[in-house]
């Protein structure tokens, strides 16, 4: 009996296992046989969620009210039971039915027809350049401040420089003349050689190319005034106005100006003396001295190379003066290189004295270069009234010392003041002379 009951129990267990496995297989094959929508309605338990979607409870069976007649169309009839929409993952275009695609196209066409005329794209008309620039500025917002250009002239000192008087040794009194001795006929026949004056081509350039301005007898003893205008050649329009002034003036052209030969030829024909304006290092390098400027920290070979380049930019000139150079002219080593080259070429040096520490005149005197020093700047204040006041101070200095050297620049205020002043200066008892007539020539100079 026990054995039979045991067999029956085993048979029941195996039958239950077989029925359970068949139920699981049927549950797995049900979506394929019946469709996903029917299974979701019939089966109570939801399918296991995919890794991409969040599991959701199956919707309950609810009778949906019928749609209005106007909204229904033959192409867009919805079934009574609608599957849950998946908002997170839109269906691919290949999964959509033709009816849905047609309905979407129809709705797009309707919206395009119903679009108001303001929404239609308008052809852009070409705008003028000025309006485009304004629009760009408005869109771009506040524009960054542009960096100001570096000035090519450092601040000019307003002092009146009076160089110390150079004491020349007084001549010894001549000895009384000895009694004449009659010469013999043989001594009379001996010819004494006389020194002949040098030809103009044999003179050093500072004398060869100097403006010949003889002083008349009635003007001898009158105070002499030298007007030097430097920074010439860059602003050619104002430079031409300076050339048109009555002279003789001394015009100093920058080494990096354009058309130097053409400009200096016109100035020479007008009766003016020509110089070169050589750029040297200023104390503040925010001021732009120009290309190939002489710097104190350069090697001697490089200073020499830049100096030769500047001196070779022109010919038929008498000398140079410094452009800026408040730092370089205070350096004895650099100025010695400059003076030796000027001595070799036979040129003079005018110290603009942009600093009171300049050693230009001292080095020039020691090496034997003809030199002069600026007494006053005419336009350190660039106003007409200020220039006129400086001209009055120049006259007073010339009366006290017998000569005076002024430096100006091609500026509107300077041109206007000089035009009126040069026409009246002779009647006031002054003589306008070129620079070469007042330079100091050391004994060892040529």
Secondary structure as GFF3:
##gff-version 3
##sequence-region A 1 446
A	DSSP	alpha_helix	2	34	.	.	.	ID=ss1
A	DSSP	alpha_helix	36	42	.	.	.	ID=ss2
A	DSSP	three_ten_helix	93	95	.	.	.	ID=ss3
A	DSSP	alpha_helix	98	114	.	.	.	ID=ss4
A	DSSP	three_ten_helix	117	119	.	.	.	ID=ss5
A	DSSP	alpha_helix	129	140	.	.	.	ID=ss6
A	DSSP	alpha_helix	185	189	.	.	.	ID=ss7
A	DSSP	three_ten_helix	200	202	.	.	.	ID=ss8
A	DSSP	alpha_helix	205	208	.	.	.	ID=ss9
A	DSSP	three_ten_helix	217	219	.	.	.	ID=ss10
A	DSSP	beta_strand	223	232	.	.	.	ID=ss11
A	DSSP	alpha_helix	236	243	.	.	.	ID=ss12
A	DSSP	beta_strand	250	254	.	.	.	ID=ss13
A	DSSP	alpha_helix	260	269	.	.	.	ID=ss14
A	DSSP	beta_strand	273	280	.	.	.	ID=ss15
A	DSSP	alpha_helix	300	311	.	.	.	ID=ss16
A	DSSP	beta_strand	319	324	.	.	.	ID=ss17
A	DSSP	three_ten_helix	328	330	.	.	.	ID=ss18
A	DSSP	alpha_helix	332	345	.	.	.	ID=ss19
A	DSSP	beta_strand	348	351	.	.	.	ID=ss20
A	DSSP	alpha_helix	360	367	.	.	.	ID=ss21
A	DSSP	beta_strand	371	373	.	.	.	ID=ss22
A	DSSP	beta_strand	376	377	.	.	.	ID=ss23
A	DSSP	alpha_helix	384	401	.	.	.	ID=ss24
A	DSSP	beta_strand	403	409	.	.	.	ID=ss25
A	DSSP	alpha_helix	412	422	.	.	.	ID=ss26
A	DSSP	three_ten_helix	426	428	.	.	.	ID=ss27
A	DSSP	beta_strand	430	432	.	.	.	ID=ss28
A	DSSP	three_ten_helix	435	437	.	.	.	ID=ss29
###
